[in-house]
Amino acid sequence: MSYIVPGSEPYFLPGGTTGCLLLHGFSAMPEEVRPLGEYLAKKGFTVLGLRLTGHATHPNDLKHTYWTDWLDNVEDGLALITKMCDKRVVIGQSLGGMIALIAGARYDISGVVGLSTPYRSSSNERLAEKLQRLMRPTIHKSVERYPPDHFLYKRRELNYPAYPEVPSSILTELDQLAKEMVAAIPQVCVPVLLMHSREDQSVPFTCMQSIYDHLGSSKKEMILLEGMGHSLVQDPKRQVVFEAVEKFLTM
């Protein structure tokens, strides 16, 4: 039976009438974006950090996860904060940013923040990619793990809240999510803030411009960061990200 990795439970931080729904990245856990959530809570915002289906338990759970499950998570989260919040903003890191943008087109929200968000103009798989997934049922990351006798072994990386491996089957769901995001962003009419680092080694910073150009919103902003990694909320220079998000929320 799967259980939530200690320290990566969903979290609710009550505050004012602007509610912030925080979404972590692919294979990561709610604690990945918790530093931003705690910062916003101290500034008077209500914060709900979601655990996306298949995450923060065991990598095998991703074998039974569909991209639509993540939209269901957002819908449930928005319903939870609706009664106490007049404004609802969805903030997502990487995969979370993709989900947030789709939510901006589908749900009644006040804004979207996308951090290090991927953009793929086509989700058509090449034959070589399909064969690779058949030959590699599990994709391993080069990470420093806990000792084999530790209760967190095979659960997450030593210094980062994420799975050390994922089933390759979930990549099909990521492809479908990417396709849905590309179709959705022209329908996003709420204010959008996009942030990306030029030095991002996981997602090209040029994705931010592609998303920006296709957004339907007339109120949109890009911030290109320097000298930061992919996970902006975990980066040592994250304060600049926190302040930019706060400013966006109060506009």
C-alpha positions as CSV (number, residue, x, y, z in Angstrom):
1,M,0.0,0.0,0.0
2,S,1.3,3.4,-0.9
3,Y,1.6,6.2,1.6
4,I,2.6,9.8,1.4
5,V,6.3,10.4,1.8
6,P,6.8,12.1,5.2
7,G,7.2,15.8,4.8
8,S,5.4,15.9,1.5
9,E,1.8,16.0,2.6
10,P,-0.6,18.6,1.0
11,Y,-0.8,21.7,3.1
12,F,-3.3,24.4,3.8
13,L,-2.3,27.8,5.1
14,P,-5.3,30.1,5.8
15,G,-5.1,33.8,5.2
16,G,-6.9,36.5,3.3
17,T,-9.5,36.5,0.5
18,T,-7.0,35.8,-2.3
19,G,-6.4,32.1,-2.5
20,C,-3.3,30.6,-4.1
21,L,-3.4,27.0,-5.4
22,L,0.2,25.7,-5.6
23,L,1.2,22.9,-8.0
24,H,4.5,21.1,-7.9
25,G,6.5,19.7,-10.8
26,F,6.6,16.3,-12.4
27,S,7.8,13.5,-10.1
28,A,8.2,16.1,-7.4
29,M,6.2,16.6,-4.2
30,P,4.1,19.4,-2.5
31,E,7.1,20.4,-0.4
32,E,8.9,21.5,-3.6
33,V,6.8,24.7,-3.8
34,R,6.1,25.0,0.0
35,P,8.7,27.8,0.5
36,L,6.7,30.0,-1.9
37,G,3.5,29.0,-0.1
38,E,4.9,29.9,3.3
39,Y,6.1,33.2,2.0
40,L,2.7,34.1,0.5
41,A,0.9,33.0,3.7
42,K,3.1,35.4,5.7
43,K,2.0,38.1,3.3
44,G,-1.7,37.4,4.1
45,F,-2.7,35.1,1.3
46,T,-4.6,31.8,1.6
47,V,-2.5,28.9,0.3
48,L,-3.4,25.4,-0.6
49,G,-0.5,23.2,-1.7
50,L,-1.8,20.2,-3.7
51,R,-0.4,16.7,-4.1
52,L,-0.9,15.7,-7.7
53,T,-2.1,12.2,-8.3
54,G,0.7,9.6,-8.4
55,H,3.1,11.8,-6.6
56,A,4.7,11.8,-3.1
57,T,3.8,8.1,-2.6
58,H,5.6,5.6,-4.8
59,P,6.7,5.9,-8.5
60,N,4.6,2.8,-9.4
61,D,1.5,4.9,-8.7
62,L,2.3,6.9,-11.8
63,K,1.6,3.8,-13.9
64,H,-2.1,4.2,-13.0
65,T,-2.2,8.0,-13.4
66,Y,-3.7,9.9,-16.3
67,W,-3.2,13.6,-17.1
68,T,-6.9,14.2,-16.5
69,D,-6.4,13.2,-12.9
70,W,-4.2,16.3,-12.4
71,L,-7.0,18.5,-13.7
72,D,-9.4,16.8,-11.3
73,N,-6.9,17.7,-8.5
74,V,-7.1,21.3,-9.4
75,E,-10.9,21.3,-9.6
76,D,-11.1,19.8,-6.2
77,G,-8.6,22.3,-4.8
78,L,-10.4,25.3,-6.2
79,A,-13.6,24.0,-4.7
80,L,-12.0,23.9,-1.3
81,I,-10.9,27.5,-1.3
82,T,-13.9,29.0,-3.0
83,K,-15.9,29.7,0.1
84,M,-13.2,31.7,1.8
85,C,-11.6,33.4,-1.2
86,D,-12.9,36.0,-3.6
87,K,-9.9,35.6,-5.9
88,R,-8.3,32.3,-6.9
89,V,-4.9,32.1,-8.6
90,V,-3.2,28.9,-9.7
91,I,0.6,28.8,-9.4
92,G,2.5,26.0,-10.9
93,Q,6.1,24.9,-11.3
94,S,7.1,23.1,-14.5
95,L,4.4,20.4,-15.0
96,G,2.4,22.4,-12.5
97,G,2.6,25.4,-14.8
98,M,1.2,23.4,-17.7
99,I,-1.7,22.3,-15.5
100,A,-2.2,25.9,-14.3
101,L,-2.5,27.3,-17.8
102,I,-5.0,24.6,-18.8
103,A,-6.9,25.6,-15.6
104,G,-6.8,29.2,-16.8
105,A,-8.8,28.2,-19.8
106,R,-11.3,25.9,-18.1
107,Y,-12.1,27.2,-14.7
108,D,-13.3,30.5,-13.1
109,I,-10.0,31.8,-11.7
110,S,-8.4,35.2,-11.4
111,G,-4.9,34.5,-12.7
112,V,-2.1,32.1,-13.5
113,V,1.5,31.9,-12.6
114,G,3.8,29.6,-14.6
115,L,7.3,28.9,-13.4
116,S,9.7,27.1,-15.7
117,T,6.8,25.9,-17.8
118,P,7.5,23.5,-20.8
119,Y,6.0,24.2,-24.2
120,R,5.8,21.6,-27.0
121,S,4.1,22.6,-30.3
122,S,3.5,18.9,-31.2
123,S,3.0,15.8,-29.2
124,N,3.4,13.4,-32.1
125,E,5.7,10.6,-31.0
126,R,8.4,9.3,-33.3
127,L,8.7,5.5,-33.7
128,A,12.1,5.6,-32.0
129,E,10.6,7.2,-28.9
130,K,7.9,4.6,-28.7
131,L,10.4,1.8,-29.0
132,Q,12.6,3.4,-26.4
133,R,9.7,3.4,-23.9
134,L,9.0,-0.3,-24.6
135,M,12.7,-1.1,-24.0
136,R,13.0,1.1,-20.9
137,P,10.0,0.6,-18.7
138,T,11.6,2.7,-15.9
139,I,13.5,5.9,-16.3
140,H,16.2,6.4,-13.6
141,K,17.6,9.7,-12.5
142,S,21.2,10.1,-11.4
143,V,20.7,11.1,-7.8
144,E,22.1,10.6,-4.4
145,R,19.8,8.3,-2.5
146,Y,19.3,7.5,1.1
147,P,21.0,4.3,2.4
148,P,19.2,1.1,1.4
149,D,18.1,0.5,5.0
150,H,16.5,4.0,5.2
151,F,12.7,4.2,5.1
152,L,12.9,6.8,2.4
153,Y,15.0,4.7,0.1
154,K,13.6,4.6,-3.4
155,R,11.1,7.2,-2.3
156,R,12.9,10.4,-3.1
157,E,16.2,12.0,-3.7
158,L,18.6,12.9,-0.8
159,N,18.4,16.6,-1.2
160,Y,15.3,17.2,-3.3
161,P,11.7,16.1,-2.9
162,A,11.2,14.0,-6.0
163,Y,11.2,10.4,-7.2
164,P,14.5,8.9,-8.2
165,E,12.8,7.0,-11.0
166,V,9.5,7.1,-12.9
167,P,7.7,4.6,-15.1
168,S,8.2,5.4,-18.8
169,S,4.5,4.8,-19.4
170,I,3.7,8.2,-17.7
171,L,5.5,10.0,-20.6
172,T,2.4,9.3,-22.8
173,E,0.3,11.2,-20.3
174,L,2.8,14.1,-20.3
175,D,2.6,14.2,-24.1
176,Q,-1.1,14.4,-24.0
177,L,-1.0,17.1,-21.3
178,A,1.4,19.1,-23.5
179,K,-1.0,18.9,-26.5
180,E,-3.9,20.0,-24.3
181,M,-1.9,23.0,-23.0
182,V,-1.0,24.2,-26.5
183,A,-4.7,24.0,-27.4
184,A,-5.8,25.8,-24.2
185,I,-3.5,28.8,-23.9
186,P,-5.2,30.8,-26.7
187,Q,-8.3,30.6,-24.6
188,V,-6.6,31.9,-21.4
189,C,-8.0,35.4,-20.9
190,V,-7.0,36.0,-17.2
191,P,-3.8,37.7,-16.2
192,V,-0.7,35.5,-16.6
193,L,2.8,35.8,-15.1
194,L,5.5,33.6,-16.6
195,M,9.0,33.2,-15.1
196,H,11.9,31.2,-16.5
197,S,15.7,31.1,-16.0
198,R,18.0,31.4,-18.9
199,E,20.2,28.7,-17.3
200,D,17.4,26.1,-16.9
201,Q,18.9,22.7,-17.8
202,S,15.6,20.9,-17.9
203,V,13.3,23.1,-19.9
204,P,14.6,25.6,-22.5
205,F,13.9,29.2,-21.5
206,T,12.6,29.8,-25.0
207,C,9.4,28.0,-24.0
208,M,8.4,31.1,-22.1
209,Q,8.3,33.2,-25.2
210,S,6.3,30.5,-27.1
211,I,3.7,30.4,-24.3
212,Y,3.5,34.2,-24.1
213,D,3.0,34.6,-27.9
214,H,0.1,32.2,-27.9
215,L,-1.7,33.4,-24.8
216,G,-5.1,34.9,-25.3
217,S,-4.8,37.2,-22.4
218,S,-4.1,40.9,-22.9
219,K,-2.6,41.1,-19.4
220,K,0.5,38.9,-19.5
221,E,4.1,39.4,-18.3
222,M,7.4,37.5,-18.8
223,I,10.3,37.7,-16.4
224,L,13.6,36.2,-17.7
225,L,15.8,35.3,-14.7
226,E,19.6,34.8,-14.7
227,G,21.7,32.3,-12.9
228,M,18.9,30.2,-11.5
229,G,18.1,26.5,-12.0
230,H,14.9,24.8,-13.1
231,S,13.1,24.6,-9.8
232,L,12.8,28.3,-9.1
233,V,11.2,27.9,-5.7
234,Q,14.1,25.8,-4.5
235,D,16.8,28.0,-5.9
236,P,19.0,30.0,-3.5
237,K,18.0,33.1,-5.4
238,R,14.3,32.4,-5.0
239,Q,13.5,35.6,-3.2
240,V,13.2,37.5,-6.5
241,V,10.6,34.9,-7.6
242,F,8.6,35.3,-4.4
243,E,8.5,39.0,-4.6
244,A,7.4,38.9,-8.3
245,V,4.6,36.5,-7.5
246,E,3.5,38.7,-4.6
247,K,3.4,41.8,-6.8
248,F,1.4,39.9,-9.4
249,L,-1.1,38.9,-6.8
250,T,-1.7,42.5,-5.6
251,M,-2.1,44.1,-9.0
